Amino acid sequence: HERVVVGEPLPPTVVLRPVPNYTEYRYAVVNDRRVIVEPRTRRVVKIID
């Protein structure tokens, strides 16, 4: 399990995917949870339960 904390970066092994209609963000699925990520820094912006 990867540790997911808002404000912390995701590791480089996590694949970031585009978010429809929100080109400035990416999303990833980590531990069966979707997370919204700022792609330049890979920082978690929001966790969607």
mmCIF entry with sequence, helices, sheets and N, C-alpha, C, O atoms, coordinates in Angstrom:
data_MODEL
# 
_entry.id   MODEL 
# 
_entity.id                         1 
_entity.type                       polymer 
_entity.pdbx_number_of_molecules   1 
# 
_entity_poly.entity_id                      1 
_entity_poly.type                           'polypeptide(L)' 
_entity_poly.nstd_linkage                   no 
_entity_poly.nstd_monomer                   no 
_entity_poly.pdbx_seq_one_letter_code       HERVVVGEPLPPTVVLRPVPNYTEYRYAVVNDRRVIVEPRTRRVVKIID 
_entity_poly.pdbx_seq_one_letter_code_can   HERVVVGEPLPPTVVLRPVPNYTEYRYAVVNDRRVIVEPRTRRVVKIID 
_entity_poly.pdbx_strand_id                 A 
# 
loop_
_entity_poly_seq.entity_id 
_entity_poly_seq.num 
_entity_poly_seq.mon_id 
_entity_poly_seq.hetero 
1 1  HIS n 
1 2  GLU n 
1 3  ARG n 
1 4  VAL n 
1 5  VAL n 
1 6  VAL n 
1 7  GLY n 
1 8  GLU n 
1 9  PRO n 
1 10 LEU n 
1 11 PRO n 
1 12 PRO n 
1 13 THR n 
1 14 VAL n 
1 15 VAL n 
1 16 LEU n 
1 17 ARG n 
1 18 PRO n 
1 19 VAL n 
1 20 PRO n 
1 21 ASN n 
1 22 TYR n 
1 23 THR n 
1 24 GLU n 
1 25 TYR n 
1 26 ARG n 
1 27 TYR n 
1 28 ALA n 
1 29 VAL n 
1 30 VAL n 
1 31 ASN n 
1 32 ASP n 
1 33 ARG n 
1 34 ARG n 
1 35 VAL n 
1 36 ILE n 
1 37 VAL n 
1 38 GLU n 
1 39 PRO n 
1 40 ARG n 
1 41 THR n 
1 42 ARG n 
1 43 ARG n 
1 44 VAL n 
1 45 VAL n 
1 46 LYS n 
1 47 ILE n 
1 48 ILE n 
1 49 ASP n 
# 
_struct_asym.id          A 
_struct_asym.entity_id   1 
# 
_struct_sheet.id               AA1 
_struct_sheet.type             ? 
_struct_sheet.number_strands   4 
_struct_sheet.details          ? 
# 
loop_
_struct_sheet_order.sheet_id 
_struct_sheet_order.range_id_1 
_struct_sheet_order.range_id_2 
_struct_sheet_order.offset 
_struct_sheet_order.sense 
AA1 1 2 ? anti-parallel 
AA1 2 3 ? anti-parallel 
AA1 3 4 ? anti-parallel 
# 
loop_
_struct_sheet_range.sheet_id 
_struct_sheet_range.id 
_struct_sheet_range.beg_label_comp_id 
_struct_sheet_range.beg_label_asym_id 
_struct_sheet_range.beg_label_seq_id 
_struct_sheet_range.pdbx_beg_PDB_ins_code 
_struct_sheet_range.end_label_comp_id 
_struct_sheet_range.end_label_asym_id 
_struct_sheet_range.end_label_seq_id 
_struct_sheet_range.pdbx_end_PDB_ins_code 
_struct_sheet_range.beg_auth_comp_id 
_struct_sheet_range.beg_auth_asym_id 
_struct_sheet_range.beg_auth_seq_id 
_struct_sheet_range.end_auth_comp_id 
_struct_sheet_range.end_auth_asym_id 
_struct_sheet_range.end_auth_seq_id 
AA1 1 ARG A 17 ? PRO A 18 ? ARG A 17 PRO A 18 
AA1 2 ARG A 26 ? VAL A 30 ? ARG A 26 VAL A 30 
AA1 3 ARG A 33 ? GLU A 38 ? ARG A 33 GLU A 38 
AA1 4 ARG A 43 ? ILE A 48 ? ARG A 43 ILE A 48 
# 
loop_
_atom_site.group_PDB 
_atom_site.id 
_atom_site.type_symbol 
_atom_site.label_atom_id 
_atom_site.label_alt_id 
_atom_site.label_comp_id 
_atom_site.label_asym_id 
_atom_site.label_entity_id 
_atom_site.label_seq_id 
_atom_site.pdbx_PDB_ins_code 
_atom_site.Cartn_x 
_atom_site.Cartn_y 
_atom_site.Cartn_z 
_atom_site.occupancy 
_atom_site.B_iso_or_equiv 
_atom_site.pdbx_formal_charge 
_atom_site.auth_seq_id 
_atom_site.auth_comp_id 
_atom_site.auth_asym_id 
_atom_site.auth_atom_id 
_atom_site.pdbx_PDB_model_num 
ATOM 1   N N  . HIS A 1 1  ? 0.834   -1.192 0.000   1.00 0.00 ? 1  HIS A N  1 
ATOM 2   C CA . HIS A 1 1  ? 0.000   0.000  0.000   1.00 0.00 ? 1  HIS A CA 1 
ATOM 3   C C  . HIS A 1 1  ? 0.873   1.247  0.000   1.00 0.00 ? 1  HIS A C  1 
ATOM 4   O O  . HIS A 1 1  ? 1.789   1.387  0.810   1.00 0.00 ? 1  HIS A O  1 
ATOM 5   N N  . GLU A 1 2  ? 0.570   2.143  -0.921  1.00 0.00 ? 2  GLU A N  1 
ATOM 6   C CA . GLU A 1 2  ? 1.253   3.436  -0.945  1.00 0.00 ? 2  GLU A CA 1 
ATOM 7   C C  . GLU A 1 2  ? 0.588   4.340  0.091   1.00 0.00 ? 2  GLU A C  1 
ATOM 8   O O  . GLU A 1 2  ? -0.621  4.271  0.309   1.00 0.00 ? 2  GLU A O  1 
ATOM 9   N N  . ARG A 1 3  ? 1.390   5.181  0.720   1.00 0.00 ? 3  ARG A N  1 
ATOM 10  C CA . ARG A 1 3  ? 0.845   6.161  1.654   1.00 0.00 ? 3  ARG A CA 1 
ATOM 11  C C  . ARG A 1 3  ? 0.350   7.351  0.840   1.00 0.00 ? 3  ARG A C  1 
ATOM 12  O O  . ARG A 1 3  ? 1.085   7.894  0.015   1.00 0.00 ? 3  ARG A O  1 
ATOM 13  N N  . VAL A 1 4  ? -0.909  7.760  1.075   1.00 0.00 ? 4  VAL A N  1 
ATOM 14  C CA . VAL A 1 4  ? -1.498  8.874  0.333   1.00 0.00 ? 4  VAL A CA 1 
ATOM 15  C C  . VAL A 1 4  ? -1.942  9.938  1.326   1.00 0.00 ? 4  VAL A C  1 
ATOM 16  O O  . VAL A 1 4  ? -2.805  9.697  2.171   1.00 0.00 ? 4  VAL A O  1 
ATOM 17  N N  . VAL A 1 5  ? -1.336  11.124 1.212   1.00 0.00 ? 5  VAL A N  1 
ATOM 18  C CA . VAL A 1 5  ? -1.650  12.232 2.111   1.00 0.00 ? 5  VAL A CA 1 
ATOM 19  C C  . VAL A 1 5  ? -1.801  13.487 1.257   1.00 0.00 ? 5  VAL A C  1 
ATOM 20  O O  . VAL A 1 5  ? -0.964  13.762 0.397   1.00 0.00 ? 5  VAL A O  1 
ATOM 21  N N  . VAL A 1 6  ? -2.878  14.256 1.497   1.00 0.00 ? 6  VAL A N  1 
ATOM 22  C CA . VAL A 1 6  ? -3.065  15.519 0.774   1.00 0.00 ? 6  VAL A CA 1 
ATOM 23  C C  . VAL A 1 6  ? -1.873  16.430 1.071   1.00 0.00 ? 6  VAL A C  1 
ATOM 24  O O  . VAL A 1 6  ? -1.475  16.607 2.222   1.00 0.00 ? 6  VAL A O  1 
ATOM 25  N N  . GLY A 1 7  ? -1.319  16.999 0.005   1.00 0.00 ? 7  GLY A N  1 
ATOM 26  C CA . GLY A 1 7  ? -0.167  17.884 0.143   1.00 0.00 ? 7  GLY A CA 1 
ATOM 27  C C  . GLY A 1 7  ? 1.169   17.188 -0.026  1.00 0.00 ? 7  GLY A C  1 
ATOM 28  O O  . GLY A 1 7  ? 2.197   17.848 -0.180  1.00 0.00 ? 7  GLY A O  1 
ATOM 29  N N  . GLU A 1 8  ? 1.169   15.855 0.000   1.00 0.00 ? 8  GLU A N  1 
ATOM 30  C CA . GLU A 1 8  ? 2.407   15.089 -0.171  1.00 0.00 ? 8  GLU A CA 1 
ATOM 31  C C  . GLU A 1 8  ? 2.488   14.566 -1.603  1.00 0.00 ? 8  GLU A C  1 
ATOM 32  O O  . GLU A 1 8  ? 1.454   14.288 -2.211  1.00 0.00 ? 8  GLU A O  1 
ATOM 33  N N  . PRO A 1 9  ? 3.699   14.426 -2.154  1.00 0.00 ? 9  PRO A N  1 
ATOM 34  C CA . PRO A 1 9  ? 3.824   13.923 -3.526  1.00 0.00 ? 9  PRO A CA 1 
ATOM 35  C C  . PRO A 1 9  ? 3.638   12.409 -3.605  1.00 0.00 ? 9  PRO A C  1 
ATOM 36  O O  . PRO A 1 9  ? 3.938   11.678 -2.661  1.00 0.00 ? 9  PRO A O  1 
ATOM 37  N N  . LEU A 1 10 ? 3.134   11.959 -4.756  1.00 0.00 ? 10 LEU A N  1 
ATOM 38  C CA . LEU A 1 10 ? 3.059   10.524 -5.026  1.00 0.00 ? 10 LEU A CA 1 
ATOM 39  C C  . LEU A 1 10 ? 4.405   10.052 -5.563  1.00 0.00 ? 10 LEU A C  1 
ATOM 40  O O  . LEU A 1 10 ? 5.112   10.821 -6.215  1.00 0.00 ? 10 LEU A O  1 
ATOM 41  N N  . PRO A 1 11 ? 4.769   8.798  -5.297  1.00 0.00 ? 11 PRO A N  1 
ATOM 42  C CA . PRO A 1 11 ? 6.029   8.279  -5.829  1.00 0.00 ? 11 PRO A CA 1 
ATOM 43  C C  . PRO A 1 11 ? 5.996   8.176  -7.350  1.00 0.00 ? 11 PRO A C  1 
ATOM 44  O O  . PRO A 1 11 ? 4.919   8.109  -7.943  1.00 0.00 ? 11 PRO A O  1 
ATOM 45  N N  . PRO A 1 12 ? 7.166   8.164  -7.982  1.00 0.00 ? 12 PRO A N  1 
ATOM 46  C CA . PRO A 1 12 ? 7.225   8.110  -9.449  1.00 0.00 ? 12 PRO A CA 1 
ATOM 47  C C  . PRO A 1 12 ? 6.655   6.825  -10.046 1.00 0.00 ? 12 PRO A C  1 
ATOM 48  O O  . PRO A 1 12 ? 6.381   6.773  -11.245 1.00 0.00 ? 12 PRO A O  1 
ATOM 49  N N  . THR A 1 13 ? 6.475   5.793  -9.231  1.00 0.00 ? 13 THR A N  1 
ATOM 50  C CA . THR A 1 13 ? 5.927   4.526  -9.736  1.00 0.00 ? 13 THR A CA 1 
ATOM 51  C C  . THR A 1 13 ? 4.425   4.596  -9.980  1.00 0.00 ? 13 THR A C  1 
ATOM 52  O O  . THR A 1 13 ? 3.878   3.745  -10.681 1.00 0.00 ? 13 THR A O  1 
ATOM 53  N N  . VAL A 1 14 ? 3.741   5.604  -9.410  1.00 0.00 ? 14 VAL A N  1 
ATOM 54  C CA . VAL A 1 14 ? 2.292   5.739  -9.580  1.00 0.00 ? 14 VAL A CA 1 
ATOM 55  C C  . VAL A 1 14 ? 2.014   6.420  -10.915 1.00 0.00 ? 14 VAL A C  1 
ATOM 56  O O  . VAL A 1 14 ? 2.560   7.485  -11.206 1.00 0.00 ? 14 VAL A O  1 
ATOM 57  N N  . VAL A 1 15 ? 1.154   5.792  -11.729 1.00 0.00 ? 15 VAL A N  1 
ATOM 58  C CA . VAL A 1 15 ? 0.813   6.320  -13.056 1.00 0.00 ? 15 VAL A CA 1 
ATOM 59  C C  . VAL A 1 15 ? -0.243  7.413  -12.914 1.00 0.00 ? 15 VAL A C  1 
ATOM 60  O O  . VAL A 1 15 ? -1.284  7.207  -12.290 1.00 0.00 ? 15 VAL A O  1 
ATOM 61  N N  . LEU A 1 16 ? 0.038   8.578  -13.501 1.00 0.00 ? 16 LEU A N  1 
ATOM 62  C CA . LEU A 1 16 ? -0.922  9.689  -13.500 1.00 0.00 ? 16 LEU A CA 1 
ATOM 63  C C  . LEU A 1 16 ? -1.679  9.696  -14.818 1.00 0.00 ? 16 LEU A C  1 
ATOM 64  O O  . LEU A 1 16 ? -1.082  9.546  -15.884 1.00 0.00 ? 16 LEU A O  1 
ATOM 65  N N  . ARG A 1 17 ? -2.997  9.871  -14.743 1.00 0.00 ? 17 ARG A N  1 
ATOM 66  C CA . ARG A 1 17 ? -3.846  9.884  -15.934 1.00 0.00 ? 17 ARG A CA 1 
ATOM 67  C C  . ARG A 1 17 ? -4.527  11.241 -16.061 1.00 0.00 ? 17 ARG A C  1 
ATOM 68  O O  . ARG A 1 17 ? -4.748  11.918 -15.057 1.00 0.00 ? 17 ARG A O  1 
ATOM 69  N N  . PRO A 1 18 ? -4.866  11.648 -17.298 1.00 0.00 ? 18 PRO A N  1 
ATOM 70  C CA . PRO A 1 18 ? -5.539  12.943 -17.480 1.00 0.00 ? 18 PRO A CA 1 
ATOM 71  C C  . PRO A 1 18 ? -6.930  12.961 -16.853 1.00 0.00 ? 18 PRO A C  1 
ATOM 72  O O  . PRO A 1 18 ? -7.609  11.937 -16.791 1.00 0.00 ? 18 PRO A O  1 
ATOM 73  N N  . VAL A 1 19 ? -7.340  14.132 -16.392 1.00 0.00 ? 19 VAL A N  1 
ATOM 74  C CA . VAL A 1 19 ? -8.686  14.337 -15.849 1.00 0.00 ? 19 VAL A CA 1 
ATOM 75  C C  . VAL A 1 19 ? -9.503  15.048 -16.922 1.00 0.00 ? 19 VAL A C  1 
ATOM 76  O O  . VAL A 1 19 ? -9.132  16.145 -17.341 1.00 0.00 ? 19 VAL A O  1 
ATOM 77  N N  . PRO A 1 20 ? -10.609 14.453 -17.380 1.00 0.00 ? 20 PRO A N  1 
ATOM 78  C CA . PRO A 1 20 ? -11.438 15.139 -18.385 1.00 0.00 ? 20 PRO A CA 1 
ATOM 79  C C  . PRO A 1 20 ? -11.918 16.492 -17.852 1.00 0.00 ? 20 PRO A C  1 
ATOM 80  O O  . PRO A 1 20 ? -12.342 16.601 -16.701 1.00 0.00 ? 20 PRO A O  1 
ATOM 81  N N  . ASN A 1 21 ? -11.847 17.504 -18.690 1.00 0.00 ? 21 ASN A N  1 
ATOM 82  C CA . ASN A 1 21 ? -12.312 18.864 -18.380 1.00 0.00 ? 21 ASN A CA 1 
ATOM 83  C C  . ASN A 1 21 ? -11.442 19.624 -17.383 1.00 0.00 ? 21 ASN A C  1 
ATOM 84  O O  . ASN A 1 21 ? -11.717 20.793 -17.112 1.00 0.00 ? 21 ASN A O  1 
ATOM 85  N N  . TYR A 1 22 ? -10.406 19.004 -16.831 1.00 0.00 ? 22 TYR A N  1 
ATOM 86  C CA . TYR A 1 22 ? -9.509  19.691 -15.891 1.00 0.00 ? 22 TYR A CA 1 
ATOM 87  C C  . TYR A 1 22 ? -8.073  19.407 -16.306 1.00 0.00 ? 22 TYR A C  1 
ATOM 88  O O  . TYR A 1 22 ? -7.393  18.575 -15.705 1.00 0.00 ? 22 TYR A O  1 
ATOM 89  N N  . THR A 1 23 ? -7.617  20.113 -17.347 1.00 0.00 ? 23 THR A N  1 
ATOM 90  C CA . THR A 1 23 ? -6.320  19.795 -17.941 1.00 0.00 ? 23 THR A CA 1 
ATOM 91  C C  . THR A 1 23 ? -5.148  20.106 -17.017 1.00 0.00 ? 23 THR A C  1 
ATOM 92  O O  . THR A 1 23 ? -4.051  19.588 -17.224 1.00 0.00 ? 23 THR A O  1 
ATOM 93  N N  . GLU A 1 24 ? -5.360  20.945 -15.999 1.00 0.00 ? 24 GLU A N  1 
ATOM 94  C CA . GLU A 1 24 ? -4.241  21.280 -15.115 1.00 0.00 ? 24 GLU A CA 1 
ATOM 95  C C  . GLU A 1 24 ? -3.966  20.209 -14.068 1.00 0.00 ? 24 GLU A C  1 
ATOM 96  O O  . GLU A 1 24 ? -2.966  20.287 -13.355 1.00 0.00 ? 24 GLU A O  1 
ATOM 97  N N  . TYR A 1 25 ? -4.845  19.204 -13.965 1.00 0.00 ? 25 TYR A N  1 
ATOM 98  C CA . TYR A 1 25 ? -4.667  18.149 -12.968 1.00 0.00 ? 25 TYR A CA 1 
ATOM 99  C C  . TYR A 1 25 ? -4.575  16.783 -13.626 1.00 0.00 ? 25 TYR A C  1 
ATOM 100 O O  . TYR A 1 25 ? -4.929  16.611 -14.793 1.00 0.00 ? 25 TYR A O  1 
ATOM 101 N N  . ARG A 1 26 ? -4.097  15.822 -12.861 1.00 0.00 ? 26 ARG A N  1 
ATOM 102 C CA . ARG A 1 26 ? -4.108  14.416 -13.265 1.00 0.00 ? 26 ARG A CA 1 
ATOM 103 C C  . ARG A 1 26 ? -4.755  13.641 -12.123 1.00 0.00 ? 26 ARG A C  1 
ATOM 104 O O  . ARG A 1 26 ? -4.923  14.159 -11.019 1.00 0.00 ? 26 ARG A O  1 
ATOM 105 N N  . TYR A 1 27 ? -5.117  12.380 -12.411 1.00 0.00 ? 27 TYR A N  1 
ATOM 106 C CA . TYR A 1 27 ? -5.609  11.551 -11.317 1.00 0.00 ? 27 TYR A CA 1 
ATOM 107 C C  . TYR A 1 27 ? -4.868  10.227 -11.329 1.00 0.00 ? 27 TYR A C  1 
ATOM 108 O O  . TYR A 1 27 ? -4.274  9.830  -12.332 1.00 0.00 ? 27 TYR A O  1 
ATOM 109 N N  . ALA A 1 28 ? -4.918  9.560  -10.196 1.00 0.00 ? 28 ALA A N  1 
ATOM 110 C CA . ALA A 1 28 ? -4.331  8.237  -10.062 1.00 0.00 ? 28 ALA A CA 1 
ATOM 111 C C  . ALA A 1 28 ? -5.249  7.430  -9.160  1.00 0.00 ? 28 ALA A C  1 
ATOM 112 O O  . ALA A 1 28 ? -6.023  7.988  -8.383  1.00 0.00 ? 28 ALA A O  1 
ATOM 113 N N  . VAL A 1 29 ? -5.156  6.118  -9.273  1.00 0.00 ? 29 VAL A N  1 
ATOM 114 C CA . VAL A 1 29 ? -5.885  5.236  -8.363  1.00 0.00 ? 29 VAL A CA 1 
ATOM 115 C C  . VAL A 1 29 ? -4.838  4.567  -7.477  1.00 0.00 ? 29 VAL A C  1 
ATOM 116 O O  . VAL A 1 29 ? -3.969  3.837  -7.954  1.00 0.00 ? 29 VAL A O  1 
ATOM 117 N N  . VAL A 1 30 ? -4.942  4.831  -6.187  1.00 0.00 ? 30 VAL A N  1 
ATOM 118 C CA . VAL A 1 30 ? -3.983  4.305  -5.218  1.00 0.00 ? 30 VAL A CA 1 
ATOM 119 C C  . VAL A 1 30 ? -4.768  3.680  -4.076  1.00 0.00 ? 30 VAL A C  1 
ATOM 120 O O  . VAL A 1 30 ? -5.650  4.322  -3.505  1.00 0.00 ? 30 VAL A O  1 
ATOM 121 N N  . ASN A 1 31 ? -4.458  2.439  -3.739  1.00 0.00 ? 31 ASN A N  1 
ATOM 122 C CA . ASN A 1 31 ? -5.174  1.723  -2.663  1.00 0.00 ? 31 ASN A CA 1 
ATOM 123 C C  . ASN A 1 31 ? -6.686  1.738  -2.909  1.00 0.00 ? 31 ASN A C  1 
ATOM 124 O O  . ASN A 1 31 ? -7.467  1.884  -1.968  1.00 0.00 ? 31 ASN A O  1 
ATOM 125 N N  . ASP A 1 32 ? -7.099  1.586  -4.171  1.00 0.00 ? 32 ASP A N  1 
ATOM 126 C CA . ASP A 1 32 ? -8.518  1.595  -4.561  1.00 0.00 ? 32 ASP A CA 1 
ATOM 127 C C  . ASP A 1 32 ? -9.210  2.933  -4.301  1.00 0.00 ? 32 ASP A C  1 
ATOM 128 O O  . ASP A 1 32 ? -10.437 2.986  -4.228  1.00 0.00 ? 32 ASP A O  1 
ATOM 129 N N  . ARG A 1 33 ? -8.443  4.008  -4.161  1.00 0.00 ? 33 ARG A N  1 
ATOM 130 C CA . ARG A 1 33 ? -9.017  5.352  -4.002  1.00 0.00 ? 33 ARG A CA 1 
ATOM 131 C C  . ARG A 1 33 ? -8.497  6.223  -5.132  1.00 0.00 ? 33 ARG A C  1 
ATOM 132 O O  . ARG A 1 33 ? -7.336  6.123  -5.530  1.00 0.00 ? 33 ARG A O  1 
ATOM 133 N N  . ARG A 1 34 ? -9.374  7.081  -5.644  1.00 0.00 ? 34 ARG A N  1 
ATOM 134 C CA . ARG A 1 34 ? -8.936  8.035  -6.671  1.00 0.00 ? 34 ARG A CA 1 
ATOM 135 C C  . ARG A 1 34 ? -8.364  9.264  -5.984  1.00 0.00 ? 34 ARG A C  1 
ATOM 136 O O  . ARG A 1 34 ? -8.925  9.773  -5.013  1.00 0.00 ? 34 ARG A O  1 
ATOM 137 N N  . VAL A 1 35 ? -7.242  9.726  -6.506  1.00 0.00 ? 35 VAL A N  1 
ATOM 138 C CA . VAL A 1 35 ? -6.630  10.937 -5.967  1.00 0.00 ? 35 VAL A CA 1 
ATOM 139 C C  . VAL A 1 35 ? -6.384  11.909 -7.106  1.00 0.00 ? 35 VAL A C  1 
ATOM 140 O O  . VAL A 1 35 ? -6.002  11.509 -8.206  1.00 0.00 ? 35 VAL A O  1 
ATOM 141 N N  . ILE A 1 36 ? -6.606  13.196 -6.835  1.00 0.00 ? 36 ILE A N  1 
ATOM 142 C CA . ILE A 1 36 ? -6.342  14.259 -7.807  1.00 0.00 ? 36 ILE A CA 1 
ATOM 143 C C  . ILE A 1 36 ? -4.949  14.805 -7.498  1.00 0.00 ? 36 ILE A C  1 
ATOM 144 O O  . ILE A 1 36 ? -4.610  15.075 -6.346  1.00 0.00 ? 36 ILE A O  1 
ATOM 145 N N  . VAL A 1 37 ? -4.152  14.959 -8.555  1.00 0.00 ? 37 VAL A N  1 
ATOM 146 C CA . VAL A 1 37 ? -2.731  15.267 -8.388  1.00 0.00 ? 37 VAL A CA 1 
ATOM 147 C C  . VAL A 1 37 ? -2.350  16.470 -9.248  1.00 0.00 ? 37 VAL A C  1 
ATOM 148 O O  . VAL A 1 37 ? -2.829  16.612 -10.373 1.00 0.00 ? 37 VAL A O  1 
ATOM 149 N N  . GLU A 1 38 ? -1.490  17.331 -8.715  1.00 0.00 ? 38 GLU A N  1 
ATOM 150 C CA . GLU A 1 38 ? -0.892  18.430 -9.476  1.00 0.00 ? 38 GLU A CA 1 
ATOM 151 C C  . GLU A 1 38 ? 0.322   17.821 -10.183 1.00 0.00 ? 38 GLU A C  1 
ATOM 152 O O  . GLU A 1 38 ? 1.290   17.446 -9.522  1.00 0.00 ? 38 GLU A O  1 
ATOM 153 N N  . PRO A 1 39 ? 0.284   17.715 -11.528 1.00 0.00 ? 39 PRO A N  1 
ATOM 154 C CA . PRO A 1 39 ? 1.278   16.881 -12.221 1.00 0.00 ? 39 PRO A CA 1 
ATOM 155 C C  . PRO A 1 39 ? 2.719   17.368 -12.140 1.00 0.00 ? 39 PRO A C  1 
ATOM 156 O O  . PRO A 1 39 ? 3.638   16.549 -12.139 1.00 0.00 ? 39 PRO A O  1 
ATOM 157 N N  . ARG A 1 40 ? 2.939   18.668 -12.072 1.00 0.00 ? 40 ARG A N  1 
ATOM 158 C CA . ARG A 1 40 ? 4.316   19.166 -12.067 1.00 0.00 ? 40 ARG A CA 1 
ATOM 159 C C  . ARG A 1 40 ? 5.066   18.732 -10.805 1.00 0.00 ? 40 ARG A C  1 
ATOM 160 O O  . ARG A 1 40 ? 6.246   18.386 -10.856 1.00 0.00 ? 40 ARG A O  1 
ATOM 161 N N  . THR A 1 41 ? 4.354   18.759 -9.664  1.00 0.00 ? 41 THR A N  1 
ATOM 162 C CA . THR A 1 41 ? 4.980   18.399 -8.387  1.00 0.00 ? 41 THR A CA 1 
ATOM 163 C C  . THR A 1 41 ? 4.574   17.002 -7.915  1.00 0.00 ? 41 THR A C  1 
ATOM 164 O O  . THR A 1 41 ? 5.162   16.466 -6.975  1.00 0.00 ? 41 THR A O  1 
ATOM 165 N N  . ARG A 1 42 ? 3.554   16.404 -8.580  1.00 0.00 ? 42 ARG A N  1 
ATOM 166 C CA . ARG A 1 42 ? 2.988   15.100 -8.190  1.00 0.00 ? 42 ARG A CA 1 
ATOM 167 C C  . ARG A 1 42 ? 2.328   15.154 -6.807  1.00 0.00 ? 42 ARG A C  1 
ATOM 168 O O  . ARG A 1 42 ? 2.098   14.117 -6.183  1.00 0.00 ? 42 ARG A O  1 
ATOM 169 N N  . ARG A 1 43 ? 2.025   16.374 -6.331  1.00 0.00 ? 43 ARG A N  1 
ATOM 170 C CA . ARG A 1 43 ? 1.403   16.539 -5.017  1.00 0.00 ? 43 ARG A CA 1 
ATOM 171 C C  . ARG A 1 43 ? -0.074  16.185 -5.064  1.00 0.00 ? 43 ARG A C  1 
ATOM 172 O O  . ARG A 1 43 ? -0.779  16.555 -6.003  1.00 0.00 ? 43 ARG A O  1 
ATOM 173 N N  . VAL A 1 44 ? -0.543  15.462 -4.044  1.00 0.00 ? 44 VAL A N  1 
ATOM 174 C CA . VAL A 1 44 ? -1.954  15.103 -3.926  1.00 0.00 ? 44 VAL A CA 1 
ATOM 175 C C  . VAL A 1 44 ? -2.742  16.351 -3.539  1.00 0.00 ? 44 VAL A C  1 
ATOM 176 O O  . VAL A 1 44 ? -2.437  17.007 -2.543  1.00 0.00 ? 44 VAL A O  1 
ATOM 177 N N  . VAL A 1 45 ? -3.763  16.671 -4.343  1.00 0.00 ? 45 VAL A N  1 
ATOM 178 C CA . VAL A 1 45 ? -4.611  17.834 -4.088  1.00 0.00 ? 45 VAL A CA 1 
ATOM 179 C C  . VAL A 1 45 ? -5.878  17.415 -3.348  1.00 0.00 ? 45 VAL A C  1 
ATOM 180 O O  . VAL A 1 45 ? -6.359  18.132 -2.471  1.00 0.00 ? 45 VAL A O  1 
ATOM 181 N N  . LYS A 1 46 ? -6.417  16.246 -3.710  1.00 0.00 ? 46 LYS A N  1 
ATOM 182 C CA . LYS A 1 46 ? -7.682  15.791 -3.122  1.00 0.00 ? 46 LYS A CA 1 
ATOM 183 C C  . LYS A 1 46 ? -7.747  14.279 -3.204  1.00 0.00 ? 46 LYS A C  1 
ATOM 184 O O  . LYS A 1 46 ? -7.269  13.678 -4.166  1.00 0.00 ? 46 LYS A O  1 
ATOM 185 N N  . ILE A 1 47 ? -8.343  13.665 -2.186  1.00 0.00 ? 47 ILE A N  1 
ATOM 186 C CA . ILE A 1 47 ? -8.613  12.226 -2.184  1.00 0.00 ? 47 ILE A CA 1 
ATOM 187 C C  . ILE A 1 47 ? -10.112 12.055 -2.331  1.00 0.00 ? 47 ILE A C  1 
ATOM 188 O O  . ILE A 1 47 ? -10.886 12.639 -1.574  1.00 0.00 ? 47 ILE A O  1 
ATOM 189 N N  . ILE A 1 48 ? -10.524 11.250 -3.309  1.00 0.00 ? 48 ILE A N  1 
ATOM 190 C CA . ILE A 1 48 ? -11.949 11.017 -3.560  1.00 0.00 ? 48 ILE A CA 1 
ATOM 191 C C  . ILE A 1 48 ? -12.289 9.627  -3.049  1.00 0.00 ? 48 ILE A C  1 
ATOM 192 O O  . ILE A 1 48 ? -11.787 8.626  -3.562  1.00 0.00 ? 48 ILE A O  1 
ATOM 193 N N  . ASP A 1 49 ? -13.146 9.571  -2.032  1.00 0.00 ? 49 ASP A N  1 
ATOM 194 C CA . ASP A 1 49 ? -13.537 8.271  -1.463  1.00 0.00 ? 49 ASP A CA 1 
ATOM 195 C C  . ASP A 1 49 ? -14.721 7.691  -2.187  1.00 0.00 ? 49 ASP A C  1 
ATOM 196 O O  . ASP A 1 49 ? -15.183 6.603  -1.842  1.00 0.00 ? 49 ASP A O  1 
# 
